[in-house]
Amino acid sequence: MPTTRRIAHEFLERHGLTTIFGNPGSNELPFLAELPDTFRYVLGLHEGAVIGMADGYAQATGRPVLVNLHAAAGSGNAMGALTNAVYSRTPLLITAGQQVRSAIGLEAMLANVEPTQLMRPLVGWAGEPACAADVPRSLAQALFEAQLQRRPTYLSVPYDDWTVELDADAATVLDRKVRLGRNPADAELTGLVDALAGARNPVLVLGGDIDAAGLFERSVHLAEHLDLPVWVAPSPHRLPFPNRHRLFRGVLPAGIAAVSEALAGHDLILVLGAPVFRYHQHLPGAYLPAGARLVQVTDDAAAAARAPMGDALVADPAPVMAALLDRIPARGAACQAYLPAPDPVTATETVHPEQVFAALRETQPEDTCYVVESTSTNSAWWRQMDLRRPASYFWPAAGGLGFGLPATVGVGLAWPDRPVVGVIGDGAANYGITALWTAAHYRIPVTFVILRNGVYGALRWFTELLGTTDVPGTEIAGLDFAALAAGYGVPATAVTGLEELRAQLKSTAGGPRLIQVDTAATAPE
């Protein structure tokens, strides 16, 4: 009879979860034993980096990914990074080893006490099988819940379960499939078409889910077809629309009053694939400008339910966009679609971030994918970059530091034939620094650009916003990321001037490389 482990491995293989990101402990070894040759194990040196790599890989591939963590301690180490995966709606199947069943109640060393509660409320589902025979079914539920909810799930498995022989009933999960369809009713589509047709000055607001769903090019077609200005919802984890397009108006600010001010004058606000809205700075005011109606279309039922204003249609945005293209006559006029970037702002004593981003725009291929974690430079980023391709931009969806370096590794692993560049602030880089070892060990061809300004720039900005300018802990001078990278096996260069930076960016390498560039401190807008 097959063992629990054999059934589990076959189930994972049938569903394409053959790349495992992990950092194993003793409880996980029985699951990893006898792993088929068709599987690939990607080792990370810290669980936060493991989650970040898996998050980037899953977003790039568009498929669920298996993560294997160690009991309670390893799971706890991963929770900071897990917040980003939650808000990017990444379907991670997280498994963790548990002590043998007879030792759990004794709280023996490495027992995971109340494992179903440990990762909540971050995960959408958490479980521990009642017995060895329930492991295959529980594993299947963890995967299907992750797919249906588009949210990480968590399964704790006692390690003595993996070698138990099971009867034929336990293998019935191997042939299971679970699907979700959310096509809107015709009456809903007709109402939305009528609302757009009757609006005096409508506007589109697009969220990161549009890019994640493969609708980037359709969003361009829709905006041009209707000749509508396009904003991107606050704090996007993906870019759903080209940022140099003539209809692009920018990324909405993350404050209530600021969003209302940006959307003033529009009578219909159509939001596709985004919450409404994910605010950050506490800037109270009216949720919407006077006279405006908001309609949200999202397949995220929780986001629709918690919104404080507007009407929501819980549906797949794809058929909604198709219906708008089909049922509303074209309004757009043929004209130049893309606008040039402005001249970059310069700094007197060092390189300004705008100059760095202009150099990236001018030296890197048009299909480069950027993983960005430099909060204090976001306004400079959008002023200078020219991103016209799907899946060109990834950002930590919850603002949890430590996403950038690991996610760059994960995206690079998923797309070895596409240029991948991580643009990371010196503050954020420390939280995922061990990802450099994985990049070096697997020779992943990515470029890390570390912006070194010696401060937590976004935090400095908040001290001004909150009137707390006398607080400690905002300076981080003296970090040498070129030396750190070399220690992890990644070739690295530290540059201080623009021409030196451009020369480095034009060069190529067969594996990972890191460029540290000293920049002027800036603040987000």
C-alpha positions in Angstrom: 0.0 0.0 0.0 1.2 3.6 -0.7 2.5 5.7 2.1 1.1 9.1 3.0 4.3 10.7 1.6 4.0 8.9 -1.8 0.4 10.0 -2.2 1.3 13.6 -1.3 4.2 13.8 -3.7 2.0 12.4 -6.5 -0.8 14.9 -5.7 1.6 17.8 -5.8 3.2 16.6 -9.0 -0.2 16.3 -10.7 -1.1 19.9 -9.8 2.3 21.3 -10.9 3.7 22.1 -7.4 7.1 20.6 -8.1 9.2 23.6 -7.1 9.4 23.8 -3.3 10.8 26.8 -1.5 11.9 26.0 2.0 14.3 26.1 5.0 14.0 22.6 6.6 14.2 21.5 10.1 14.1 18.0 11.6 10.3 17.8 11.5 10.3 18.4 7.7 12.8 15.7 6.7 10.4 12.8 6.5 8.2 14.8 4.0 11.3 15.7 1.9 12.6 12.1 1.8 12.3 10.2 -1.4 11.4 13.3 -3.3 10.9 12.4 -7.0 13.5 13.7 -9.5 10.9 15.8 -11.1 10.8 18.1 -8.0 13.1 21.1 -7.4 14.0 22.2 -3.9 15.0 25.9 -3.6 16.8 26.5 -0.3 16.5 29.9 1.4 18.6 30.7 4.5 15.8 32.5 6.4 12.0 31.8 6.3 11.2 35.4 5.5 13.3 35.2 2.4 11.7 31.8 1.6 8.3 33.4 1.6 9.4 36.4 -0.4 11.0 34.1 -3.1 7.9 32.0 -3.3 5.7 35.1 -3.5 7.7 36.5 -6.5 7.8 33.1 -8.2 4.1 32.5 -7.8 3.2 36.0 -9.1 5.5 35.5 -12.1 4.2 32.1 -13.0 0.6 32.7 -12.1 0.5 29.4 -10.3 0.3 28.2 -6.7 3.6 27.4 -5.1 4.5 25.1 -2.2 6.4 26.4 0.7 7.9 24.1 3.4 8.6 25.7 6.8 9.8 24.4 10.2 7.2 24.0 12.9 6.3 27.1 15.0 9.7 28.9 15.0 10.2 28.8 11.3 6.6 29.7 10.7 6.9 32.6 13.0 10.0 33.8 11.1 7.9 33.8 7.9 5.0 35.9 9.1 6.3 39.3 8.3 6.9 38.4 4.7 3.6 36.6 4.6 1.7 39.9 4.9 2.9 40.9 1.5 1.7 37.6 0.0 -1.7 38.1 1.6 -2.3 41.5 0.0 -0.9 40.5 -3.4 -3.4 37.7 -3.3 -0.7 35.1 -3.9 -1.8 31.4 -3.6 0.9 29.9 -1.5 0.4 26.4 0.0 2.5 26.6 3.2 3.3 23.3 4.9 5.1 22.9 8.2 6.4 20.0 10.1 4.9 19.0 13.4 6.2 16.9 16.2 5.1 13.2 16.3 1.6 12.9 17.5 2.3 11.4 20.8 4.6 14.3 21.8 2.3 17.3 20.7 0.3 17.3 23.9 3.4 17.1 26.0 4.7 20.3 24.2 7.9 18.6 23.4 10.6 20.6 21.8 9.5 21.7 18.3 5.9 20.9 19.0 3.6 23.4 17.1 1.1 24.3 19.8 -2.3 25.2 18.3 -0.9 25.3 14.8 -4.3 26.2 13.2 -4.2 29.5 15.2 -0.5 30.4 14.7 -0.8 31.9 11.2 -4.2 33.5 11.6 -5.5 35.9 10.6 -3.0 36.0 7.8 -3.8 32.8 6.0 -7.2 32.1 4.5 -7.3 28.5 5.8 -5.2 26.6 8.4 -5.4 23.0 9.4 -3.8 19.9 10.9 -5.0 16.5 9.8 -6.9 14.5 12.5 -4.9 11.3 11.5 -2.5 10.1 9.0 -5.2 8.9 6.6 -6.5 12.5 6.5 -3.2 14.0 5.3 -3.8 13.7 1.5 -7.3 15.2 1.8 -6.1 18.0 4.0 -3.2 18.7 1.6 -5.8 18.9 -1.3 -8.0 21.3 0.8 -5.0 23.5 1.5 -4.3 23.8 -2.2 -7.9 24.3 -3.3 -8.5 26.9 -0.6 -5.4 28.8 -1.7 -6.6 28.7 -5.3 -10.2 29.7 -4.6 -9.4 32.5 -2.1 -6.2 33.6 -3.8 -4.6 33.7 -0.4 -1.9 31.7 1.4 -3.0 28.6 3.4 -1.2 26.6 6.1 -1.0 22.9 6.8 0.8 21.4 9.9 1.6 17.7 9.5 3.0 15.5 12.3 6.1 14.0 10.9 5.3 10.4 11.9 2.3 10.6 9.5 4.4 10.6 6.3 5.5 7.0 6.5 2.1 5.5 7.4 0.7 3.1 4.8 -2.8 4.1 3.6 -5.6 2.3 1.9 -7.1 3.1 -1.6 -9.6 5.6 -0.3 -6.8 8.0 0.7 -5.7 8.3 -2.9 -9.1 9.4 -4.3 -7.9 13.0 -4.0 -5.4 12.5 -6.8 -8.1 13.0 -9.4 -9.9 16.0 -7.8 -10.2 19.4 -9.5 -11.9 22.5 -8.0 -12.9 25.5 -10.2 -14.5 28.8 -9.6 -16.5 30.8 -12.1 -17.7 34.4 -11.6 -19.2 35.6 -14.8 -21.5 38.6 -14.2 -25.2 38.4 -15.1 -26.3 40.2 -18.2 -28.4 42.6 -16.2 -25.3 43.7 -14.2 -23.4 44.3 -17.4 -26.2 46.3 -18.9 -26.5 48.5 -15.8 -22.7 49.2 -15.9 -22.8 50.0 -19.6 -25.7 52.4 -19.1 -23.9 54.1 -16.2 -20.8 54.6 -18.3 -22.8 55.8 -21.3 -24.7 58.3 -19.2 -21.7 59.7 -17.2 -20.5 63.2 -18.0 -16.9 62.7 -16.9 -16.0 59.1 -16.0 -12.6 57.8 -14.9 -11.0 54.4 -14.7 -9.1 53.3 -11.6 -7.2 50.1 -12.1 -5.6 47.8 -9.5 -2.7 45.3 -9.4 -5.1 42.4 -9.9 -5.6 43.5 -13.5 -1.9 42.7 -14.3 -2.0 39.6 -12.2 -4.9 38.3 -14.2 -3.1 38.9 -17.5 -5.4 41.9 -18.4 -2.6 44.6 -18.8 -3.1 44.9 -22.6 -6.8 44.7 -22.4 -6.8 47.6 -19.9 -4.9 49.7 -22.5 -7.4 48.7 -25.2 -10.4 49.6 -22.9 -9.0 53.0 -21.9 -8.2 53.9 -25.5 -11.5 52.6 -26.7 -13.5 54.8 -24.2 -10.9 57.6 -24.2 -10.9 57.6 -20.3 -8.2 58.9 -18.0 -6.6 56.2 -15.9 -5.5 56.3 -12.3 -3.8 53.3 -10.6 -5.3 52.5 -7.1 -3.1 53.4 -4.1 0.0 51.3 -3.3 -0.2 49.0 -6.3 1.7 45.7 -6.0 1.6 45.3 -9.8 1.3 47.9 -12.6 -1.9 47.5 -14.6 -1.4 50.2 -17.2 1.6 51.8 -19.0 2.9 54.7 -16.9 4.0 56.8 -19.9 0.6 56.4 -21.7 -1.1 59.7 -22.6 -4.2 58.6 -20.5 -2.2 57.7 -17.4 -2.7 60.1 -14.6 -0.6 58.5 -12.0 -0.9 56.4 -8.8 -3.5 57.6 -6.5 -2.2 58.9 -3.1 -2.9 56.7 -0.1 -4.9 59.1 2.0 -8.7 59.5 2.1 -8.8 63.3 1.4 -6.0 63.1 -1.1 -7.8 60.4 -3.2 -11.0 62.5 -3.2 -9.0 65.6 -4.3 -7.3 63.6 -7.1 -10.7 62.4 -8.4 -12.5 65.7 -8.2 -14.6 66.6 -11.2 -15.5 63.0 -12.1 -19.1 61.9 -11.8 -18.4 58.1 -12.3 -15.4 56.3 -10.9 -15.1 52.8 -12.3 -12.6 50.7 -10.3 -11.4 47.4 -11.8 -9.4 44.8 -9.9 -8.6 46.8 -6.8 -9.9 47.4 -3.2 -11.5 50.8 -2.6 -9.1 51.9 -1.3 -6.0 50.7 0.6 -5.1 53.9 2.5 -1.9 54.5 4.4 -1.4 58.1 5.6 -4.2 59.2 7.9 -5.6 62.1 5.9 -9.3 62.2 6.8 -11.9 63.7 4.6 -14.7 62.8 2.2 -14.3 59.4 0.7 -15.4 60.7 -2.7 -15.6 64.1 -4.3 -19.0 65.7 -4.4 -21.4 64.3 -7.0 -19.3 61.2 -7.7 -20.6 57.7 -7.9 -18.1 54.8 -7.5 -18.6 51.3 -9.0 -16.1 48.6 -8.0 -15.6 45.4 -10.0 -13.5 42.8 -8.2 -13.3 39.0 -7.8 -12.2 39.6 -4.2 -15.4 39.3 -2.2 -13.7 40.4 1.1 -12.5 43.6 -0.6 -16.0 44.3 -1.9 -17.6 43.6 1.5 -15.3 45.9 3.6 -15.4 48.9 1.3 -16.8 52.0 3.0 -18.4 53.5 -0.1 -19.7 52.8 -3.6 -21.4 49.9 -5.3 -19.5 46.6 -5.8 -19.9 43.8 -8.4 -18.1 40.7 -7.3 -17.1 39.2 -10.7 -14.1 38.4 -12.8 -13.0 41.7 -14.3 -12.2 40.1 -17.7 -15.7 39.5 -19.0 -16.8 42.9 -17.6 -14.0 44.6 -19.6 -14.9 42.5 -22.7 -18.5 43.6 -22.4 -17.6 47.3 -22.1 -15.5 47.0 -25.3 -18.2 45.2 -27.1 -21.2 47.3 -26.1 -20.0 50.8 -26.0 -18.9 52.5 -29.2 -15.3 53.7 -29.5 -14.8 57.2 -28.3 -11.0 57.5 -28.6 -9.2 59.5 -31.3 -6.0 58.3 -32.9 -3.0 60.2 -31.5 0.4 59.7 -30.0 -0.1 57.1 -27.2 3.1 57.5 -25.2 4.7 60.6 -23.7 8.5 61.0 -23.1 9.9 61.1 -19.6 11.0 64.5 -18.2 14.6 65.4 -17.6 15.7 63.9 -14.3 16.1 66.0 -11.2 19.8 66.2 -10.3 21.6 66.4 -6.9 24.6 68.5 -6.1 26.9 66.1 -4.2 25.6 62.6 -5.2 23.3 60.9 -7.6 19.6 61.7 -7.4 17.2 58.7 -7.6 15.6 60.1 -10.7 19.0 59.9 -12.4 19.3 56.2 -11.4 15.9 55.4 -12.8 16.6 57.4 -16.0 19.8 55.3 -16.4 17.8 52.1 -15.9 15.2 53.3 -18.5 17.9 54.1 -21.0 20.2 51.1 -20.5 17.9 48.1 -19.8 15.8 46.2 -22.3 12.2 47.2 -22.8 10.9 43.9 -21.4 12.8 44.2 -18.2 10.9 43.2 -15.1 11.5 45.4 -12.0 11.0 44.3 -8.4 10.9 47.5 -6.4 11.3 48.1 -2.7 12.3 51.7 -2.2 9.4 53.6 -0.7 11.0 57.0 -0.4 11.8 57.1 -4.1 8.3 56.2 -5.5 7.6 59.6 -7.0 11.0 59.7 -8.7 10.3 56.2 -10.0 7.0 57.0 -11.7 8.5 60.3 -13.2 11.3 58.5 -14.9 10.3 54.9 -15.8 8.7 53.8 -19.0 6.9 50.5 -18.4 4.8 49.2 -21.3 4.8 45.5 -20.8 2.7 43.2 -18.7 4.3 42.0 -15.4 6.9 44.7 -15.5 6.6 45.8 -11.9 6.3 44.0 -8.5 6.0 45.8 -5.1 5.5 44.6 -1.5 1.7 44.6 -1.3 1.5 45.1 2.5 4.6 47.3 2.8 6.4 44.6 4.8 10.1 45.1 4.4 12.2 42.3 3.1 10.2 41.6 -0.1 12.6 43.1 -2.7 15.7 40.9 -2.6 13.9 37.5 -2.2 11.1 38.4 -4.7 13.8 39.4 -7.3 15.2 35.9 -6.8 11.8 34.3 -7.2 10.9 36.2 -10.3 14.3 35.5 -11.8 13.9 31.8 -11.1 10.5 31.9 -12.9 11.8 33.9 -15.9 15.4 33.0 -16.6 15.1 34.4 -20.1 13.6 37.7 -19.2 15.8 40.6 -17.7 14.9 41.0 -14.0 16.2 43.9 -11.9 15.6 44.4 -8.2 15.6 48.1 -7.1 16.0 48.0 -3.3 16.5 50.7 -0.7 19.4 50.2 1.8 16.9 50.0 4.7 14.7 47.3 3.1 17.7 45.3 1.8 18.7 44.2 5.3 15.5 42.4 5.9 16.0 39.9 3.0 19.8 39.9 2.7 20.1 36.1 2.9 18.3 35.8 -0.5 21.7 36.7 -2.0 23.0 33.3 -1.1 20.1 31.6 -3.0 20.7 33.8 -6.0 24.4 32.8 -6.0 23.9 29.2 -5.3 21.4 28.7 -8.1 23.1 31.2 -10.4 20.0 33.2 -11.0 20.7 35.9 -13.6 19.3 38.9 -11.9 20.6 42.4 -11.2 20.2 44.0 -7.7 20.5 47.8 -7.6 20.8 49.0 -4.0 20.1 52.7 -3.4 22.2 53.7 -0.5 21.3 57.0 1.2 22.1 56.0 4.9 18.5 56.7 6.2 15.1 55.2 6.4 13.7 57.8 3.9 10.1 56.9 4.2 10.3 57.0 8.0 12.0 60.4 7.8 9.0 61.6 5.7 6.6 60.3 8.3 8.4 62.2 11.1 7.5 65.4 9.3 3.9 64.2 8.6 3.3 63.3 12.2 5.3 66.1 13.8 7.7 63.8 15.5 11.0 65.0 14.1 13.0 64.3 17.3 12.6 60.5 17.3 15.7 58.2 17.1 16.3 55.2 14.8 16.0 56.8 11.3 19.8 56.6 10.4 21.5 53.5 9.1 24.9 54.8 7.9 27.9 52.7 7.2 26.4 49.7 5.4 28.6 48.1 2.7 26.3 46.0 0.5 29.0 45.3 -2.0 31.0 43.6 0.8 27.9 41.8 2.0 27.1 40.5 -1.4 30.6 39.2 -1.9 30.3 37.3 1.3 27.2 35.6 0.0 28.9 34.8 -3.4 27.3 37.5 -5.5 29.7 39.7 -7.6 29.2 43.3 -6.6 30.3 46.9 -7.3 29.9 50.1 -5.4 29.5 53.2 -7.5 29.2 56.9 -6.6 28.8 58.6 -9.9 26.3 58.5 -12.7 28.6 57.5 -15.6 30.1 54.7 -13.5 26.5 53.5 -12.8 25.6 53.6 -16.5 28.7 51.6 -17.4 27.8 48.9 -14.8 24.2 48.7 -16.0 25.3 48.2 -19.6 27.5 45.3 -18.7 26.2 41.8 -18.5 26.8 38.8 -16.2 26.1 35.1 -16.4 24.6 35.0 -12.9 23.5 37.4 -10.2 25.2 40.7 -9.7 24.8 43.7 -7.3 25.3 47.4 -7.9 25.4 49.7 -4.8 24.9 53.3 -5.7 25.0 56.2 -3.3 22.0 58.4 -3.7 20.5 61.6 -2.3 17.8 61.1 0.3 14.3 61.8 -1.0 10.7 61.5 0.3 7.6 59.9 -1.2 4.8 62.1 -2.4 
